[in-house]
Amino acid sequence: MSANEVMKNFLNSIISIVNKWNSISLIKRIICGLIIGIILALVVPQASAISILGSLFVGALRGVAPILVFFLVMSALCQMSKGQKTNMTFIAVLYMLGNLLAALCAVLASYVFPVALTFSKSTNTGDIAPPSGVTEVLTNLLMNLVANPVDALVNANYIGILAWAIIFGLALKKASDGTKRALDNISDAVAQAVQWIINCAPFGIMGLIFTTISEQGLDVLLGYGRLILVLVGTMFFVALIVNPIVTFLCTRKNPFPLVFTCLKDSGITAFFTRSSAANIPVNMGLCKKLGLNEDTYSISIPLGATVNMAGAAVTISTMALAAAYTLDIRVDFLTAIILCVLSALSAAGASGVAGGSLLLIPLACSLFGIPNEIAMQVVGVGFIVGVIQDSCETALNSSTDVLYTACAEFRDRRKHPELYKNIVK
């Protein structure tokens, strides 16, 4: 057998293995990567080279997501016909309602299961500068709208990317068909690149879970078990009780198949990447799988990665009330309601990156007159429990982006079926 035939057979074998691997559902492949990562972390924790797989995966998602959002939104808007219907107003209302309901759940949970904190000065928070008030949070959010478009792409400023993509998309509505086709081809090419990256998720998650277990361990979390249970328990309550109720009110159908699909296909990946921004490509793919209107989800998903932060609202409210309880500060119900509104608004300004909500805890603590030095120690506690808290928070945030986008469209389909006759459900 010649060398060329040997090489050809070898390549065919590799292609066959890859095709068989890809034929397995992504969730099963991710579970395999998860199990292997745990085993490797327990057996060879010193093999730090495995961690690079996780860094490469998250880095690739974060790198391609801004380009994907920019071209998808711009292409969708420039090709949208006059009078075409979208559900953005209702989706935005759902996002803010979700934040408020999550904050309310956190307040009630903190009343029923009060948590006392043990502050640790060993966590370095000296270089962290929290916002001075809600005005600063909202001002920063608005200033991001008018950021330089190139700078927005480079720094993954999704509010800026979204704003400029909308402006350019509307400006290109009168462009030639050739220009519109070119934009559509570019967005399809970027989407295909994203799909290749997502297929690498099992290896990336293997590296991420290896890093978490080998470097952090689980011992550090035992001292904060009650706090973690309240945080994670509240997030589960929002995901499995509050969100299904909202979904049922919108769709008038059994909400759990849709809720579980969003948690499975979006939440699991977000749990490990710990970044709503990095999970945007995954959510785009899930929306396409659900047969949603691309003109809507190409805008609502990146918007949700910035303002739909139910998990962040839970974290901010719970940590602030835990600090108040630790310092024996009595919080009346009216003040708690104000905290809910403050947390909901502040969460909408939380950055879509790991730990983005923690910097807003001092803002909520200031409502109770808690000094900034103590509030920053609460942030330090947040970084300690962040291994679990931030993962669950991001899973809730990101999966709800898709859930509420689907709720808005399915509600509209129920009321106006004639508008969606050509969309495959």
ABEGO torsion letter per residue (X at the ends): XBAAAAAAAAAAAAAAAAAAAAABBAAAAAAAAAAAAAAAAAABAABAAAAAAAAAAAAAAAAAAAAAAAAAAAAAAAABBBGBBBAAAAAAAAAAAAAAAAAAAAAAAAAABBBBBBBBAABBAAABBBBABAAAAAAAAAAAAABBAAAAAAAGBAAAAAAAAAAAAAAAAABBAAAAAAAAAAAAAAAAAAAAAAAAAAAAAAAAAAAAAAAAEAAAAAAAAAAAAAAAAAAAAAAAAAAAAAAAAAAGBBAAAAAAAAAAAAAAAAAAAGBAAAAAAAAAAAAAAAGBBAAAAAAAAAAAAAABBAAAAAAAAAAAAAAAAAAGBBBBAAAAAAAAAAAAAAAAABBABBGAAAAAAAAAAAAAGBBAAAAAAAAAAAAAAAAAAAAAAAAAAAAAAAAAAAAAAAAAAAABAAAAAABBX
